[in-house]
Amino acid sequence: MQERIQELMQKGEIRLDSGLVLPKQVAGLFEAVGWKEEASWPAEVIESAFNIHALARVTALTKDNRLVGMCRANGDGGYYVSLWNFVVHPDYQGKGLGKLLFGRLLKEVRQKIPGPELTLWGYPKEEMIPFYKSFGLIPPPKLGLVSNKLNP
């Protein structure tokens, strides 16, 4: 039986972080999930997108600092937030890591934008719609995920 992410965290084999990421780590994770174009982004682009301009980021790292999951959000600082690069390494998919990452990202976004309403934008694959709905997001047709129901 596969170990769930909570068990791996209790053993100290996985940890969540919101600190800076190394471009090499990000490119390696993109490569692992088959995102060839993103894996070839120059290091300075990854540095800018993930470390300088991200409103919030959450990563999952193994005890030897291998990046196995991440998601990030950018925003206008007041109302709109867009979701980007939500990815989990194939070896860790189906173990609850995505839910843990996304829940933590929403919490961090809410701490930075504490207003009464927050609109999240994203463009998920069709098979991911139930996942996002489980967090209260509403997918309007052909537009992406939008929700102004994420109250503090």
Secondary structure, 3 states (H helix, E strand, C coil): CCCCHHHHHHCCCEEEECCCCCHHHHHHHHHHCCCHHHHCCCHHHHHHHHHHCCCEEEEEEECCCCEEEEEEEEECCCCEEEEEEEEECHHHCCCCHHHHHHHHHHHHHHHHCCCCCCEEECCCCHHHHHHHHCCCCECCCCCCCECCCCCC
